Amino acid sequence: MEQASAGTSYRFSLTRPGSKPGLLKAVLALAVKETEIIFGKARLKLEAGYDVSAAKPVCVIEGGTECGEHLAKLLAGFLIKQVGEFGFRVQRLRNGKGG
């Protein structure tokens, strides 16, 4: 299994027409809570930064750690259930650039 390197982030974008940022926020909140249960609040805060755009259905999660990768995988799984495999896109970013 490939391990993400430090400096890797993931940009999740909802591509389904009419998708609102609120949907992504709600699904991310579930993934954050689940990750918090496994890793704890402090480790989540230190190792898995995340941000959701207020204007567009887009969020970025810092990967490169076990905690960050866990959060990104949970979000991907939850989004598959909510909007389907083709209802969102994930881009791997390295050092702030598309990869």
Secondary structure, DSSP 8 states (H G I E B T S, - for coil): -----TTEEEEEEE-STT--HHHHHHHHHHHHHHHHHHH-HHHHHHH--EEE-SSSSEEEEE-SSHHHHHHHHHHHHHHHHHH-TTSEEEEEEETTEE-
